[in-house]
Amino acid sequence: MSAMTTGKVGDRLAKLDATRSNDKMLVEHSIMLVNVHWSRVRPESEQLFRMSRVLYAYATRDFAEILYIGKSLTTSVGQRWNAPDKHAFWSDLQNERGIFGHQVLIGDMQLGDGFRFSRQLLADVESLLIYRLQPWGNIQCQTSRISRPGLTLKCLGDWPSNRAVFRDW
């Protein structure tokens, strides 16, 4: 990646951090607060590709758009990236959108005291993000989903969206 491209991405991330600091949504009345710390996969952080029990997202190279949000429970993020069910996504991304490169982000859920990780919680967090953000590449959870009232997500770190707090009603 060139210094110019790195600068643009860095500027965009700095702008997103400033936007997030002004986020007005309150989280103190949540029954369950889940912080999701997002990290961009870089050549020096390829170990992130081996993670499971996490969320992942594909974004455009400049972080202007989140293209897809998924979860990796029993397989690694890298295995999901190479999975046969993703072949149509990659083909459509190139043929329909003209996008030939992307960023991969890993979302590690951090739960408050008294809460445990579960398969269902991971699915609920994924579906809330998909439902609220409507990524181009996601098909499920676009129009309806089973809610978990009281769940509030706070996306931190390298999260590329201007919106960083999501509340399930």
VOTILUM-624742 format. One record per residue: x, y, z of N, C-alpha, C, O in turn; residue number from 1; residue in one letter. Coordinates in steps of 0.2 Angstrom, whole numbers. Atoms other than C-alpha are relative to their C-alpha. Layout:
<kolses>
+-------+-------+-------+-------+-------+-------+-------+-------+-------+-------+-------+-------+-----+---------+
!   n.X !   n.Y !   n.Z !  ca.X !  ca.Y !  ca.Z !   c.X !   c.Y !   c.Z !   o.X !   o.Y !   o.Z ! num ! residuo !
+-------+-------+-------+-------+-------+-------+-------+-------+-------+-------+-------+-------+-----+---------+
!     X !     Y !     Z !     X !     Y !     Z !     X !     Y !     Z !     X !     Y !     Z ! NUM !       a !
...
+-------+-------+-------+-------+-------+-------+-------+-------+-------+-------+-------+-------+-----+---------+
</kolses>
This chain:
<kolses>
+-------+-------+-------+-------+-------+-------+-------+-------+-------+-------+-------+-------+-----+---------+
!   n.X !   n.Y !   n.Z !  ca.X !  ca.Y !  ca.Z !   c.X !   c.Y !   c.Z !   o.X !   o.Y !   o.Z ! num ! residuo !
+-------+-------+-------+-------+-------+-------+-------+-------+-------+-------+-------+-------+-----+---------+
!     4 !    -6 !     0 !     0 !     0 !     0 !     4 !     6 !     0 !     9 !     7 !     4 !   1 !       m !
!    -4 !    -6 !     1 !     7 !    17 !    -5 !    -1 !     4 !     6 !    -6 !     4 !    10 !   2 !       s !
!     1 !    -5 !    -6 !    10 !    31 !     8 !    -6 !     4 !    -1 !    -9 !     6 !     4 !   3 !       a !
!     5 !    -4 !     2 !    -3 !    41 !    -1 !    -7 !    -4 !     2 !   -11 !    -1 !     6 !   4 !       m !
!     6 !     4 !    -1 !   -16 !    27 !     1 !    -1 !    -1 !     8 !    -6 !     0 !    11 !   5 !       t !
!     0 !     1 !    -7 !   -11 !    24 !    19 !    -2 !     6 !     4 !    -6 !     6 !     9 !   6 !       t !
!     2 !    -6 !    -3 !   -13 !    42 !    23 !    -7 !     1 !    -1 !   -11 !     4 !     4 !   7 !       g !
!     8 !    -1 !     1 !   -31 !    43 !    16 !    -3 !    -5 !     4 !    -8 !    -3 !     7 !   8 !       k !
!     4 !     5 !    -5 !   -36 !    27 !    26 !     1 !     3 !     7 !    -4 !     3 !    11 !   9 !       v !
!    -1 !    -3 !    -6 !   -28 !    35 !    41 !    -4 !     6 !     2 !    -7 !     7 !     7 !  10 !       g !
!     4 !    -6 !     0 !   -37 !    51 !    38 !    -7 !    -2 !     1 !   -11 !     1 !     6 !  11 !       d !
!     7 !     2 !     0 !   -53 !    42 !    36 !    -2 !    -3 !     7 !    -7 !    -2 !    10 !  12 !       r !
!     1 !     3 !    -6 !   -51 !    32 !    52 !     0 !     6 !     6 !    -3 !     5 !    11 !  13 !       l !
!     0 !    -5 !    -5 !   -46 !    48 !    62 !    -7 !     4 !     0 !   -10 !     6 !     5 !  14 !       a !
!     6 !    -3 !     1 !   -62 !    56 !    55 !    -6 !    -4 !     4 !   -10 !    -1 !     7 !  15 !       k !
!     5 !     4 !    -3 !   -72 !    41 !    61 !     0 !     0 !     7 !    -5 !     0 !    11 !  16 !       l !
!    -1 !    -1 !    -7 !   -65 !    42 !    78 !    -3 !     6 !     3 !    -6 !     6 !     8 !  17 !       d !
!     3 !    -6 !    -3 !   -70 !    60 !    80 !    -8 !     0 !    -1 !   -11 !     2 !     4 !  18 !       a !
!     7 !     1 !     0 !   -88 !    56 !    74 !    -2 !    -4 !     5 !    -8 !    -3 !     8 !  19 !       t !
!     2 !     4 !    -5 !   -89 !    42 !    86 !     0 !     3 !     7 !    -4 !     2 !    11 !  20 !       r !
!     0 !    -3 !    -7 !   -84 !    53 !   101 !    -6 !     4 !     1 !    -7 !     6 !     7 !  21 !       s !
!     6 !    -4 !    -1 !   -99 !    63 !    97 !    -7 !    -4 !     0 !   -12 !    -1 !     0 !  22 !       n !
!     6 !     5 !     0 !  -111 !    48 !    97 !    -5 !     2 !     6 !    -2 !     2 !    12 !  23 !       d !
!     5 !    -2 !    -5 !  -127 !    53 !   107 !    -3 !    -6 !     3 !    -7 !    -5 !     8 !  24 !       k !
!     4 !     5 !    -3 !  -134 !    36 !   110 !     3 !    -2 !     7 !     9 !    -4 !     7 !  25 !       m !
!    -2 !     2 !    -7 !  -134 !    31 !   128 !     0 !    -7 !     1 !    -4 !   -11 !    -2 !  26 !       l !
!    -1 !     7 !    -2 !  -128 !    14 !   134 !    -1 !    -2 !     7 !    -1 !    -8 !     8 !  27 !       v !
!     0 !     2 !    -7 !  -130 !    15 !   152 !    -7 !    -3 !     2 !    -7 !    -6 !     8 !  28 !       e !
!     6 !     4 !    -2 !  -148 !     8 !   152 !    -1 !    -6 !    -4 !    -6 !   -10 !    -4 !  29 !       h !
!     0 !     6 !     4 !  -143 !    -7 !   142 !     0 !    -6 !     5 !     2 !    -5 !    11 !  30 !       s !
!     0 !     6 !    -4 !  -147 !   -24 !   150 !     7 !    -4 !    -2 !    10 !    -7 !     3 !  31 !       i !
!    -6 !     3 !     2 !  -132 !   -31 !   140 !     4 !     4 !    -5 !     2 !     6 !   -10 !  32 !       m !
!    -4 !    -4 !     4 !  -118 !   -21 !   133 !     6 !    -4 !    -2 !    10 !    -7 !     1 !  33 !       l !
!    -5 !     4 !     3 !  -106 !   -29 !   121 !     4 !     5 !    -4 !     2 !     8 !    -9 !  34 !       v !
!    -5 !    -4 !     4 !   -90 !   -20 !   115 !     3 !    -5 !    -5 !     5 !   -10 !    -3 !  35 !       n !
!    -3 !     4 !     5 !   -84 !   -26 !    99 !     6 !     4 !    -3 !     5 !     9 !    -6 !  36 !       v !
!    -6 !    -3 !     2 !   -66 !   -22 !    96 !     2 !    -2 !    -7 !     4 !    -8 !    -8 !  37 !       h !
!    -2 !     2 !     7 !   -62 !   -22 !    77 !     7 !     2 !    -1 !    10 !     7 !     0 !  38 !       w !
!    -7 !    -1 !     2 !   -45 !   -24 !    70 !     1 !    -2 !    -7 !    -2 !    -7 !   -10 !  39 !       s !
!    -1 !     1 !     7 !   -39 !   -23 !    52 !     5 !    -5 !    -1 !    10 !    -5 !     3 !  40 !       r !
!    -5 !     5 !     1 !   -30 !   -38 !    46 !     5 !     3 !    -5 !     4 !     5 !   -10 !  41 !       v !
!    -6 !    -2 !     4 !   -13 !   -33 !    40 !     5 !    -5 !    -1 !     5 !   -10 !     2 !  42 !       r !
!    -5 !     6 !     1 !     2 !   -43 !    34 !     3 !    -2 !     6 !     5 !    -8 !     7 !  43 !       p !
!    -3 !     2 !    -6 !    10 !   -42 !    51 !    -5 !    -3 !     5 !    -3 !    -5 !    11 !  44 !       e !
!     4 !     2 !    -4 !    -6 !   -47 !    59 !    -5 !    -6 !    -3 !   -10 !    -7 !    -1 !  45 !       s !
!     4 !     6 !     3 !   -11 !   -63 !    49 !    -2 !    -5 !     5 !    -7 !    -9 !     3 !  46 !       e !
!     3 !     4 !    -5 !   -14 !   -72 !    65 !    -7 !     1 !     1 !   -11 !    -4 !     4 !  47 !       q !
!     8 !    -2 !    -1 !   -31 !   -63 !    66 !    -4 !    -5 !    -5 !    -9 !    -7 !    -4 !  48 !       l !
!     3 !     4 !     5 !   -35 !   -74 !    50 !    -2 !    -7 !     3 !    -6 !   -10 !     1 !  49 !       f !
!     1 !     6 !    -3 !   -34 !   -89 !    61 !    -5 !     0 !     6 !    -6 !    -6 !     9 !  50 !       r !
!     4 !    -1 !    -5 !   -46 !   -83 !    74 !    -7 !    -3 !    -1 !    -9 !    -3 !    -7 !  51 !       m !
!     7 !     2 !     1 !   -63 !   -91 !    77 !    -4 !     3 !     6 !    -1 !     6 !    11 !  52 !       s !
!     4 !    -3 !    -6 !   -78 !   -86 !    89 !     0 !     7 !    -1 !     0 !    11 !     5 !  53 !       r !
!     0 !    -7 !     1 !   -77 !   -69 !    81 !    -5 !     2 !    -5 !    -7 !    -2 !    -9 !  54 !       v !
!     3 !    -3 !     6 !   -86 !   -57 !    69 !     5 !     2 !    -5 !    11 !     2 !    -3 !  55 !       l !
!    -5 !    -3 !     5 !   -78 !   -52 !    53 !    -4 !     4 !    -5 !   -10 !     4 !    -6 !  56 !       y !
!     4 !    -4 !     5 !   -82 !   -39 !    40 !     5 !     1 !    -6 !    11 !     1 !    -5 !  57 !       a !
!    -4 !    -2 !     6 !   -76 !   -35 !    22 !    -2 !     7 !    -1 !    -8 !     9 !    -2 !  58 !       y !
!     1 !    -7 !     2 !   -74 !   -17 !    18 !     4 !     2 !    -6 !     8 !    -1 !    -8 !  59 !       a !
!    -4 !    -3 !     5 !   -69 !    -7 !     3 !     7 !     2 !     2 !     8 !     3 !     8 !  60 !       t !
!    -7 !    -2 !    -2 !   -50 !    -3 !     3 !     0 !     7 !     3 !     4 !     7 !     8 !  61 !       r !
!     0 !    -7 !    -3 !   -54 !    15 !     8 !    -4 !     0 !     6 !    -5 !     6 !     9 !  62 !       d !
!     5 !     0 !    -5 !   -66 !    10 !    21 !    -6 !     4 !    -1 !   -10 !     5 !     4 !  63 !       f !
!     6 !    -4 !     1 !   -80 !    20 !    13 !    -6 !    -4 !     1 !   -12 !    -2 !     2 !  64 !       a !
!     6 !     4 !     0 !   -92 !     5 !    13 !     2 !    -7 !     3 !     7 !   -10 !     2 !  65 !       e !
!    -1 !     7 !    -2 !   -94 !   -11 !    23 !    -4 !    -4 !    -5 !   -10 !    -3 !    -6 !  66 !       i !
!     3 !     4 !     6 !   -98 !   -24 !    10 !    -3 !    -7 !     3 !    -8 !    -9 !     0 !  67 !       l !
!     2 !     7 !    -2 !  -101 !   -40 !    21 !     1 !     0 !     7 !     7 !     2 !    10 !  68 !       y !
!    -1 !     1 !    -7 !  -103 !   -44 !    39 !    -1 !    -8 !     2 !    -7 !   -10 !    -1 !  69 !       i !
!     1 !     7 !    -1 !  -101 !   -62 !    45 !     3 !    -2 !     7 !     5 !     2 !    11 !  70 !       g !
!    -2 !     2 !    -6 !   -97 !   -73 !    60 !     4 !    -7 !    -1 !     3 !   -10 !    -6 !  71 !       k !
!    -4 !     6 !     1 !   -84 !   -87 !    62 !     0 !    -3 !     7 !     3 !    -1 !    12 !  72 !       s !
!     1 !     3 !    -7 !   -89 !   -99 !    76 !     5 !    -6 !     1 !    10 !    -6 !     5 !  73 !       l !
!    -4 !     6 !     0 !   -81 !  -116 !    73 !     6 !    -1 !    -5 !    10 !    -5 !    -5 !  74 !       t !
!    -5 !     0 !     5 !   -70 !  -112 !    58 !     4 !     7 !     1 !     1 !    11 !     4 !  75 !       t !
!    -4 !    -6 !     0 !   -57 !   -98 !    56 !    -3 !     5 !    -5 !    -6 !     3 !    -9 !  76 !       s !
!     2 !    -5 !     4 !   -60 !   -82 !    48 !     3 !    -1 !    -7 !     0 !     0 !   -12 !  77 !       v !
!    -3 !     1 !     7 !   -48 !   -87 !    34 !    -3 !    -6 !    -3 !    -4 !    -6 !    -9 !  78 !       g !
!     4 !     5 !     4 !   -58 !  -103 !    31 !    -6 !     3 !    -2 !    -9 !     0 !    -7 !  79 !       q !
!     6 !    -3 !     2 !   -74 !   -93 !    30 !     2 !     4 !    -7 !    -2 !     4 !   -11 !  80 !       r !
!    -2 !    -4 !     6 !   -65 !   -81 !    17 !     1 !    -4 !    -6 !    -1 !    -2 !   -11 !  81 !       w !
!    -1 !     4 !     5 !   -60 !   -96 !     7 !    -6 !    -5 !    -1 !    -5 !   -10 !    -6 !  82 !       n !
!     6 !     5 !     0 !   -77 !  -106 !     9 !    -3 !     0 !    -6 !    -4 !     5 !   -10 !  83 !       a !
!     4 !     0 !     6 !   -86 !  -112 !    -6 !    -6 !     4 !     0 !    -8 !     6 !    -6 !  84 !       p !
!     6 !    -5 !     0 !  -102 !  -102 !    -1 !     2 !     7 !    -1 !    -2 !    11 !    -2 !  85 !       d !
!    -3 !    -7 !     1 !   -91 !   -86 !    -3 !     1 !     1 !    -8 !     2 !     7 !   -10 !  86 !       k !
!    -2 !     0 !     7 !   -87 !   -90 !   -22 !    -5 !     5 !    -3 !    -2 !     9 !    -7 !  87 !       h !
!     5 !    -5 !     3 !  -103 !   -81 !   -28 !     1 !     7 !     2 !     0 !    12 !    -2 !  88 !       a !
!    -1 !    -7 !    -2 !  -100 !   -66 !   -17 !     6 !     3 !    -3 !     6 !     9 !    -5 !  89 !       f !
!    -6 !    -2 !     3 !   -82 !   -64 !   -23 !    -1 !     2 !    -8 !     1 !     7 !   -10 !  90 !       w !
!     1 !    -1 !     7 !   -88 !   -66 !   -41 !    -5 !     6 !    -1 !    -3 !    11 !    -6 !  91 !       s !
!     5 !    -6 !     1 !  -103 !   -53 !   -39 !     4 !     6 !     2 !     2 !    11 !    -1 !  92 !       d !
!    -4 !    -6 !    -2 !   -91 !   -41 !   -30 !     4 !     3 !    -6 !     4 !     9 !    -7 !  93 !       l !
!    -4 !    -3 !     5 !   -80 !   -40 !   -45 !    -5 !     2 !    -6 !    -4 !     7 !    -9 !  94 !       q !
!     4 !    -1 !     6 !   -94 !   -42 !   -59 !    -5 !     5 !     1 !    -6 !     9 !    -4 !  95 !       n !
!     6 !    -4 !    -1 !  -108 !   -32 !   -52 !     3 !     7 !     3 !     0 !    12 !     1 !  96 !       e !
!    -2 !    -6 !    -4 !   -98 !   -19 !   -41 !     6 !     3 !    -3 !     8 !     9 !    -2 !  97 !       r !
!    -7 !    -2 !     2 !   -81 !   -18 !   -50 !     5 !     1 !     5 !     9 !     5 !     5 !  98 !       g !
!    -5 !    -1 !    -6 !   -72 !   -20 !   -33 !     4 !    -6 !    -1 !     2 !   -12 !     0 !  99 !       i !
!    -5 !     5 !     1 !   -56 !   -30 !   -35 !     4 !    -1 !     6 !     9 !    -5 !     6 ! 100 !       f !
!    -4 !     1 !    -6 !   -49 !   -28 !   -18 !    -4 !     2 !     6 !    -9 !     6 !     5 ! 101 !       g !
!     4 !    -2 !    -6 !   -55 !   -26 !     0 !     5 !     0 !     6 !    10 !    -3 !     6 ! 102 !       h !
!    -3 !     0 !    -6 !   -50 !   -24 !    18 !    -4 !    -6 !     4 !   -10 !    -6 !     4 ! 103 !       q !
!     4 !     5 !    -4 !   -54 !   -38 !    31 !     1 !     2 !     7 !     7 !     4 !     9 ! 104 !       v !
!     0 !    -2 !    -7 !   -58 !   -34 !    49 !    -3 !    -5 !     4 !    -7 !    -9 !     2 ! 105 !       l !
!     2 !     5 !    -5 !   -60 !   -45 !    64 !    -3 !     4 !     6 !     0 !     8 !     9 ! 106 !       i !
!     3 !    -2 !    -6 !   -72 !   -41 !    78 !     0 !    -4 !     6 !    -4 !    -9 !     5 ! 107 !       g !
!    -1 !     4 !    -6 !   -68 !   -48 !    95 !    -5 !     3 !     5 !    -4 !     9 !     7 ! 108 !       d !
!     5 !    -2 !    -5 !   -83 !   -47 !   107 !     3 !     0 !     7 !     6 !    -5 !     9 ! 109 !       m !
!    -1 !    -1 !    -8 !   -80 !   -41 !   125 !    -6 !     1 !     4 !    -9 !     6 !     3 ! 110 !       q !
!     6 !     0 !    -4 !   -93 !   -45 !   137 !     1 !     3 !     7 !     6 !     2 !    10 ! 111 !       l !
!     0 !    -2 !    -6 !   -97 !   -37 !   153 !    -1 !    -6 !     5 !    -2 !   -11 !     4 ! 112 !       g !
!     1 !     5 !    -5 !   -97 !   -46 !   170 !    -7 !    -3 !     0 !   -12 !     0 !    -1 ! 113 !       d !
!     6 !     3 !    -1 !  -110 !   -59 !   172 !    -3 !    -3 !    -7 !    -8 !    -6 !    -7 ! 114 !       g !
!     3 !     3 !     7 !  -112 !   -63 !   153 !     5 !    -4 !    -3 !    11 !    -3 !    -2 ! 115 !       f !
!    -4 !     5 !     3 !  -105 !   -78 !   144 !    -1 !     0 !    -8 !    -6 !     2 !   -10 ! 116 !       r !
!     1 !     1 !     7 !  -101 !   -80 !   126 !    -4 !    -6 !    -2 !    -4 !   -11 !     1 ! 117 !       f !
!     4 !     6 !     3 !  -113 !   -91 !   116 !    -1 !     0 !    -7 !     0 !     6 !   -10 ! 118 !       s !
!     2 !     0 !     7 !  -117 !   -96 !    99 !    -5 !     4 !    -2 !    -5 !     8 !    -7 ! 119 !       r !
!     5 !    -5 !     1 !  -133 !   -87 !   100 !     1 !     7 !     0 !    -1 !    11 !    -4 ! 120 !       q !
!    -2 !    -7 !    -1 !  -126 !   -71 !   106 !     4 !     2 !    -6 !     3 !     8 !    -8 ! 121 !       l !
!    -4 !    -2 !     6 !  -113 !   -71 !    92 !    -5 !     1 !    -6 !    -4 !     6 !   -10 ! 122 !       l !
!     5 !     0 !     6 !  -128 !   -74 !    79 !    -4 !     7 !     1 !    -5 !    10 !    -4 ! 123 !       a !
!     4 !    -6 !    -1 !  -138 !   -60 !    88 !     4 !     7 !    -2 !     1 !    11 !    -5 ! 124 !       d !
!    -5 !    -6 !     1 !  -123 !   -47 !    87 !     1 !     1 !    -8 !     0 !     6 !   -10 ! 125 !       v !
!    -1 !     0 !     7 !  -120 !   -52 !    69 !    -7 !     3 !    -4 !    -6 !     7 !    -8 ! 126 !       e !
!     7 !    -2 !     3 !  -139 !   -50 !    64 !    -2 !     7 !     1 !    -4 !    10 !    -3 ! 127 !       s !
!     2 !    -7 !    -2 !  -141 !   -33 !    73 !     4 !     4 !    -5 !     2 !     9 !    -7 ! 128 !       l !
!    -4 !    -4 !     5 !  -126 !   -26 !    63 !    -2 !     0 !    -7 !    -3 !     5 !   -10 ! 129 !       l !
!     2 !     1 !     7 !  -132 !   -33 !    47 !    -7 !     4 !    -1 !    -8 !     8 !    -6 ! 130 !       i !
!     6 !    -3 !     0 !  -150 !   -27 !    50 !     0 !     8 !     0 !    -3 !    11 !    -4 ! 131 !       y !
!     0 !    -7 !    -1 !  -145 !    -9 !    55 !     4 !     3 !    -6 !     3 !     8 !    -8 ! 132 !       r !
!    -4 !    -3 !     5 !  -131 !    -7 !    42 !    -2 !    -2 !    -7 !     0 !     2 !   -12 ! 133 !       l !
!     2 !     3 !     7 !  -138 !   -17 !    27 !     6 !     0 !    -5 !     6 !     3 !   -10 ! 134 !       q !
!    -6 !     1 !     5 !  -121 !   -22 !    19 !    -2 !    -3 !    -6 !    -7 !    -7 !    -7 ! 135 !       p !
!     2 !     2 !     7 !  -122 !   -25 !     0 !     0 !    -8 !     0 !    -4 !   -10 !    -3 ! 136 !       w !
!    -1 !     7 !     1 !  -116 !   -43 !     2 !    -4 !    -5 !     4 !    -4 !   -11 !     3 ! 137 !       g !
!     4 !     4 !    -5 !  -127 !   -49 !    16 !    -7 !    -1 !    -3 !   -10 !     4 !    -6 ! 138 !       n !
!     7 !     1 !     2 !  -144 !   -57 !    11 !    -4 !    -1 !     6 !   -10 !     2 !     6 ! 139 !       i !
!     4 !     2 !    -6 !  -150 !   -64 !    28 !     0 !     7 !     4 !     4 !    10 !     4 ! 140 !       q !
!     0 !    -5 !    -5 !  -156 !   -52 !    41 !    -1 !     7 !    -2 !     0 !    12 !     1 ! 141 !       c !
!     1 !    -7 !     3 !  -159 !   -37 !    29 !    -7 !     3 !     2 !    -8 !     9 !     3 ! 142 !       q !
!     7 !    -3 !    -1 !  -178 !   -36 !    32 !    -3 !    -2 !     7 !    -7 !     2 !     9 ! 143 !       t !
!     2 !     2 !    -6 !  -181 !   -45 !    48 !     5 !    -4 !     4 !     9 !    -7 !     1 ! 144 !       s !
!    -4 !     4 !    -4 !  -173 !   -54 !    63 !    -3 !    -1 !     6 !    -7 !     3 !     8 ! 145 !       r !
!     2 !     1 !    -7 !  -176 !   -61 !    80 !     4 !     5 !     4 !    10 !     5 !     4 ! 146 !       i !
!    -3 !    -5 !    -4 !  -172 !   -47 !    92 !     2 !    -2 !     7 !    -1 !    -7 !     9 ! 147 !       s !
!    -2 !     1 !    -7 !  -163 !   -47 !   109 !    -1 !     6 !     4 !     4 !    10 !     4 ! 148 !       r !
!     1 !    -7 !    -3 !  -171 !   -32 !   118 !     5 !     1 !     6 !     6 !    -4 !    10 ! 149 !       p !
!    -5 !    -2 !    -5 !  -158 !   -23 !   129 !     7 !    -1 !    -2 !    11 !     1 !     2 ! 150 !       g !
!    -7 !     1 !     2 !  -143 !   -28 !   119 !     2 !     6 !    -3 !    -1 !     9 !    -8 ! 151 !       l !
!    -3 !    -6 !     3 !  -132 !   -13 !   115 !     7 !    -2 !    -2 !    11 !    -5 !     1 ! 152 !       t !
!    -6 !     1 !     2 !  -117 !   -15 !   104 !     4 !     7 !    -1 !     1 !    12 !    -3 ! 153 !       l !
!    -5 !    -6 !     1 !  -102 !    -3 !   104 !     6 !    -2 !    -4 !    10 !    -6 !    -2 ! 154 !       k !
!    -5 !     2 !     4 !   -90 !    -5 !    90 !     6 !     5 !     1 !     5 !    11 !     0 ! 155 !       c !
!    -6 !    -4 !    -2 !   -72 !     1 !    94 !     6 !    -2 !    -5 !     5 !    -7 !    -9 ! 156 !       l !
!    -6 !     2 !     3 !   -55 !     1 !    86 !    -1 !     2 !    -8 !    -2 !     8 !    -9 ! 157 !       g !
!     0 !    -2 !     7 !   -54 !     0 !    67 !    -7 !     0 !    -4 !    -7 !    -1 !   -10 ! 158 !       d !
!     7 !     0 !     3 !   -73 !     0 !    64 !    -1 !     5 !    -5 !     0 !    11 !    -4 ! 159 !       w !
!     0 !    -5 !     6 !   -76 !     9 !    47 !    -6 !     4 !    -1 !    -6 !     8 !    -5 ! 160 !       p !
!     7 !    -4 !     1 !   -94 !    15 !    49 !     0 !     6 !     5 !     3 !     6 !    10 ! 161 !       s !
!     2 !    -6 !    -4 !   -99 !    32 !    55 !    -4 !    -1 !     6 !    -3 !     2 !    12 ! 162 !       n !
!     4 !     3 !    -5 !  -111 !    23 !    66 !     3 !    -5 !     4 !     6 !   -10 !     1 ! 163 !       r !
!    -4 !     5 !    -4 !  -103 !    14 !    81 !    -4 !    -3 !     6 !    -2 !    -7 !     9 ! 164 !       a !
!     4 !     3 !    -5 !  -117 !    11 !    93 !    -7 !    -2 !    -3 !   -10 !     1 !    -6 ! 165 !       v !
!     6 !     3 !     2 !  -132 !    -1 !    90 !    -4 !    -3 !     5 !    -1 !    -6 !    10 ! 166 !       f !
!     4 !     2 !    -5 !  -146 !    -4 !   101 !    -6 !    -5 !    -2 !    -9 !    -3 !    -7 ! 167 !       r !
!     5 !     5 !     2 !  -158 !   -19 !   100 !    -6 !     2 !     4 !    -6 !     2 !    10 ! 168 !       d !
!     6 !    -2 !    -4 !  -176 !   -14 !   105 !    -4 !    -6 !     1 !    -9 !    -6 !     4 ! 169 !       w !
+-------+-------+-------+-------+-------+-------+-------+-------+-------+-------+-------+-------+-----+---------+
</kolses>
